[in-house]
Amino acid sequence: MGVAAFALRLAPMLRHSLGWAMGNSDSRRYVELAEGMRAGCGFAPLVDGRCGLPEVLRTPGYPLLLAATPSLGAALFVQAVIGAALCVAVGYFVFMWWGGRAALIAETLIVLDAPSIIQGSRILSDSLFQAMLAVAVIVQLGVIARGRFDRRAIIELFGSAFLLAASIMVRPVGFLLPLIAPLPFFFLPRNNWRKTVGCALCAFALPALAVGGWMARNAAETGVWTLSTDVALDLYYFKAGGVIWYREARPFPAIMDELARRIGRPNANDYPDTPVGLAPRMTRDAVKILMHDPVATIITTLRSFVWLAVVPDRGGLNELINENAGATSYLAATGQIRARLRQLFHSPLLTALVVLQLALNSLVWIGVARAILAWRWSSSREIAVEIIPLVIALAMIGLAAGAEAYARYRMPAAPLLAILAGIGWAGARLPFGPREQESHI
């Protein structure tokens, strides 16, 4: 399965140029930041041979990867290796604790995950963040499954906390991950409550320091304490904008332009380049809009959550296979469904691949539901091993549940959901692997 995963993730590189890989507007900025690092600009883009302003929208983890590779092609090759290695890690972990059948199902689901294949073949941070988060959580789950609070457990959980800290530096959407780092300590057998709390606080401190340290850097550079302006932009243009769109049913681009004019910008075309000084105001105004209409806020969030949980990758897939169908960009999740379907049906191949994605997504969620239903007969340790990836997966989907939601933003949850689906479809129980084998020695 590892070979198949690598081949699928490497296949887009067979295209004649890297135009596909640079098709997302974020890709160009990542490359400029990497070039800025090489040129000695610090964490600032290099544009037309000159260092730009300090970057506060993106975090430095992914540009570091680009700066460390000799070319964009090499970076894509590394991403393919990372994606394939993640598939193997998922399969191996599930095999060790729940057996071969569960492992085969889990690994197959993540190997065939279309957003992971498509977006992982672009110059984007998603595949690196997905892998680092999944491995960090897998390490945590392995410690809980083993059920021993010893030196090995402490070392592994601190290693997981370090990976969580690094994940935040890859994508700021991981800003809640410090809360995840200490959880496993409280699911382990404990004879010393003080030791448990002390270790948990140290594990929390690692990713928390990463967040605080980068906020301090941004404050020193710009005067604004923020991990990333992406939070303010998302809240203002997409979360608050989605509420306005739901109530007024106007074209979403027009709503974004109106919101831009409210803060003194001519339009929303260059919203990622919004001055950092506007971030506090955008956050305050967004919160006011959301709180003023809580019903619309809840409805739009739930609709976008469900949409993001099941929607296939249509636009990226269309660009990858050059079918010239469905090329229109739809900015608002769940909107213009008929227009999307009409464009989709122009291509029988694209339609078949989208239907296949929907079928696989359904298998994932049914498998997750089966795993949850089995909790009625499960031990507390089994539930702990399964509830942690479920909570993290739902949190990752929830953070992206707004008007901006599309399949790319489901990637962080995909490996964790595949693990649960494999367990659910196989009807497997814990313990199965190493611990049970040790008991028979």
Residue pairs with C-beta under 8 A, 6 or more apart in sequence:
1 87
1 88
1 91
1 104
1 107
1 108
1 111
2 84
2 85
2 87
2 88
2 91
3 84
4 111
5 83
5 84
5 87
5 88
5 107
5 110
5 111
6 80
6 81
6 83
6 84
8 111
8 112
8 117
9 79
9 80
9 83
9 84
9 116
9 117
9 120
9 121
10 77
10 80
10 121
11 121
12 20
12 21
12 76
12 117
12 118
12 121
12 320
13 21
13 73
13 76
13 77
13 80
13 121
18 72
18 73
18 76
20 121
20 122
20 319
20 320
21 27
21 72
21 76
21 121
21 122
21 123
22 28
22 31
22 72
22 122
22 123
23 122
23 319
24 122
24 123
24 124
25 272
26 58
26 124
26 125
26 272
27 122
27 123
27 124
29 45
29 57
29 58
29 272
30 58
30 62
30 63
30 66
30 123
30 124
30 125
31 66
31 72
31 123
32 45
32 46
32 47
32 52
33 43
33 44
33 45
33 55
33 58
33 60
33 63
33 66
34 63
34 64
34 66
34 67
35 45
35 46
35 67
36 42
36 43
36 44
36 45
36 46
36 51
36 52
36 63
37 43
37 60
37 63
37 64
37 67
38 46
38 67
39 46
39 51
41 51
41 52
42 51
42 54
43 54
43 55
43 60
43 63
43 217
44 51
44 52
44 53
44 54
44 55
45 51
45 52
45 55
46 52
54 218
54 221
54 222
56 218
56 221
56 222
56 224
56 226
56 228
56 229
56 276
57 228
57 229
57 230
57 233
57 272
58 125
58 172
58 228
58 230
59 168
59 169
59 170
59 171
59 172
59 214
59 227
59 228
60 169
61 125
61 128
61 129
61 166
61 167
61 169
61 170
61 171
62 124
62 125
62 128
62 129
62 170
62 171
65 75
65 78
65 128
66 72
66 75
66 123
69 75
69 78
72 123
75 123
76 121
76 123
79 120
79 121
79 127
79 128
80 120
80 121
82 120
82 127
82 128
82 131
83 116
83 117
83 120
83 127
83 130
83 131
85 131
86 110
86 130
86 131
86 134
86 135
86 415
87 107
87 110
87 111
88 107
89 134
89 135
89 138
90 106
90 107
90 110
90 134
90 138
90 415
90 418
90 419
91 103
91 104
91 106
91 107
92 103
93 138
93 141
93 142
93 419
94 102
94 103
94 106
94 107
94 419
94 422
94 423
95 102
95 103
95 433
96 142
96 432
96 433
96 434
97 142
97 145
97 385
97 430
97 431
97 432
97 433
97 434
98 422
98 423
98 426
98 428
98 429
98 430
98 432
98 433
99 426
99 428
99 432
99 433
101 426
101 428
102 422
102 423
102 425
102 426
102 428
103 422
104 422
105 367
105 421
105 422
105 425
105 426
106 418
106 419
106 421
106 422
106 423
107 418
107 422
109 360
109 363
109 364
109 367
109 417
109 418
109 421
109 422
110 116
110 414
110 415
110 418
112 360
113 360
113 411
113 414
113 418
114 312
114 313
114 317
114 353
114 357
114 360
114 407
115 126
115 313
115 316
115 407
115 408
115 410
115 411
115 414
116 127
116 130
116 411
116 414
118 313
118 316
118 317
118 320
119 126
119 127
119 313
119 316
119 408
119 411
120 126
120 127
120 130
121 320
122 316
124 408
125 170
125 171
126 171
126 408
126 411
126 412
127 411
128 170
129 167
129 170
129 171
129 173
129 174
129 411
129 412
130 411
130 412
130 414
130 415
132 163
132 166
132 167
132 170
133 163
133 164
133 167
133 174
133 177
133 392
133 396
133 412
134 412
134 415
134 416
135 163
136 160
136 161
136 163
136 164
136 167
137 160
137 180
137 388
137 389
137 392
137 416
138 419
139 156
139 157
139 159
139 160
139 163
140 157
140 160
140 180
140 183
140 184
140 388
141 385
141 388
141 389
141 419
142 156
143 153
143 156
143 157
143 160
143 184
143 188
144 184
144 187
144 188
144 381
144 384
144 385
144 388
145 381
145 385
145 430
145 431
145 433
145 435
146 153
146 434
146 435
147 188
147 189
147 381
147 431
147 435
148 188
148 189
149 185
149 188
149 189
149 190
149 191
149 195
149 196
153 188
154 199
157 181
157 184
157 185
157 199
157 203
158 202
158 203
158 206
160 181
160 184
160 203
161 181
161 202
161 203
161 204
161 206
161 207
162 206
164 174
164 177
164 178
164 180
164 181
164 206
164 207
165 177
165 206
165 207
165 209
165 210
166 210
167 174
167 177
167 207
168 174
168 175
168 177
168 207
168 210
168 211
168 214
168 227
169 210
169 214
172 227
172 228
172 230
172 231
173 230
173 396
173 399
173 400
173 412
175 211
175 227
175 231
176 395
176 399
177 207
178 204
178 206
178 207
178 208
178 211
179 204
180 388
180 392
181 203
181 204
181 206
181 207
182 199
182 200
182 201
182 203
182 204
183 388
184 388
185 196
185 199
185 200
185 203
186 196
186 200
187 380
187 381
187 384
188 196
190 196
211 227
214 227
215 225
215 226
215 227
216 225
218 224
218 225
218 226
218 227
218 228
218 276
219 225
219 226
222 276
222 277
223 277
224 276
224 277
224 279
224 280
226 232
226 276
226 279
229 274
229 276
229 279
231 279
231 283
232 278
232 279
232 280
232 282
232 283
232 286
233 271
233 272
233 274
233 279
233 282
234 402
234 404
235 282
235 283
235 286
235 287
235 290
236 259
236 263
236 282
236 283
236 285
236 286
237 256
237 259
237 260
237 268
237 271
237 404
238 402
238 403
238 404
239 286
239 290
239 297
239 301
239 402
239 403
240 259
240 285
240 286
240 289
240 290
241 252
241 255
241 256
241 259
241 403
242 300
242 304
242 332
242 333
242 402
242 403
243 289
243 290
243 293
243 296
243 297
243 300
244 250
244 255
244 259
244 289
245 252
245 255
245 300
245 332
245 335
245 403
246 296
246 299
246 300
247 293
247 296
248 255
252 331
252 332
252 335
252 403
253 268
253 331
256 267
256 268
256 271
256 331
257 267
257 268
259 268
260 266
260 267
260 268
260 271
261 267
262 285
263 274
263 278
263 281
263 282
263 285
264 278
265 271
265 274
274 282
290 297
291 297
300 402
300 403
301 398
301 401
301 402
302 401
303 333
303 334
304 333
304 334
304 401
304 402
304 403
304 405
305 397
305 398
305 401
305 405
307 333
307 334
307 405
308 333
308 397
308 400
308 401
308 405
308 406
308 407
308 409
308 410
309 361
309 365
309 397
309 410
310 358
310 361
310 362
310 365
311 333
311 405
311 406
311 407
311 410
312 353
312 354
312 357
312 358
312 361
312 407
313 357
313 406
313 407
313 408
314 326
314 340
314 344
314 350
314 354
314 407
315 326
315 327
315 329
315 406
316 407
316 408
317 350
317 353
317 354
318 324
318 325
318 326
318 327
318 347
318 350
319 327
321 349
321 350
321 353
323 346
323 347
323 349
323 350
324 346
324 347
325 343
325 344
325 346
325 347
325 350
326 340
326 343
326 344
326 346
326 347
326 350
327 343
328 339
328 343
330 336
330 339
330 340
331 403
331 404
332 403
333 402
333 403
333 404
333 405
333 406
344 350
344 351
344 354
345 351
363 421
363 425
364 417
364 418
364 421
365 417
365 421
366 421
366 424
366 425
367 420
367 421
367 422
367 423
367 424
367 425
368 390
368 417
368 420
368 421
368 424
369 424
370 424
370 425
370 427
371 386
371 420
371 421
371 423
371 424
372 386
372 390
372 424
373 424
374 423
374 424
374 427
374 429
375 382
375 383
375 386
378 386
378 429
378 430
379 430
381 430
382 429
382 430
385 430
386 420
386 423
389 416
389 417
389 419
389 420
390 416
390 420
392 413
392 416
393 412
393 413
393 416
393 417
393 420
394 413
396 410
396 412
396 413
397 409
397 410
397 413
400 409
400 410
422 428
